[in-house]
């Protein structure tokens, strides 16, 4: 599991190539997927000025109305001149998000999108850290999907329903956590108790994060925009010397 929670979008100046009536680029910095920004063309360009050369390691944006059949590119440059950008790479597309991970240091980044309808996109997360790689998940995982729909039965037996939406609401157990980050079972560097606690302290149960449940298999489950639906982060001590710990994360999908 990878958790993307670090975001520096609030420090950036955003300039769009066009703006549909009633829209504002501030939508890109609001952690609400439903508050999208719409361009007036099938091509949307968004210049992101970080005000100084800044190292970024991840870029995630809500998929909006993208079809998957367009072109989706992240560019970067030392100046706001895009004739021949120093960095250009296609974003990976999933069912829920466009994303990139790497390591680039520039002042200016530019999102370039072309699709079939007027481009409409949501919240952007720009990470100065790549992501938090969690240690192994307990294999006994159950994915619970709940609905916010409701119904009632009248005195005459008729059913009346209000259609809501479906969301993931489930928990994951991490049974073998070391004190600090180190090499995991599959040789990845995985977070330890201290790194997980630092992440929790920053987002708590308030700030949404992007979660890649199975980072190497997004076909099985796409990235989830979620909050931690818990008031407490509990760390169970599994050994007398505190070498190993166990914790659980309650995940609630939000939009």
C-alpha angles and dihedrals in degrees: 000000000000122000119200108196109137114098133174097174090113091067094053133094109226124206121183126201090228137357128212117225113282094016129120131188088233085083088075089064097047114098091225117104093200092061098079132174118229127202122208094238143051085251120065125187121187121185113204113200111195089186092234137030103289132182113234127182104178140031123186129172131179110256094236110179096337115142099201091242097089134076120271118185138170115206132183136194143166090238137033092255114107104186091112112001118207092228130031128164135159116248118238112243127214132170091274111022149022112228149170133189125192139097121277132152118204139127096229128048125177130201112210117191131174123176141143100274132039102296114257120180140169143210119351123211116195112186126204082192121049102228144296109267106208121212121251119312121230102262092227093086124159118192109212119199116192131188129222090207117118136194140190134197120227124222088260092054099257119144121230120187140187113208114226129163139274123247141172113256112170145119136240127204122212105198103182117044123159123214094255134013119290145142113318132211093277094041095260117133103252131194122261130209093279095051093046091049091049090053092048091049090055100046104019110168093317113064118065120232135194112245126195100199094193104014095193095048111045090155088071092050127358123222114292125218103213151145127228103256097209139090095212136046104210121197113194114206109227100182135038093241092051093241095134133037139180130213143167131219122204110208125199119183115228135185 
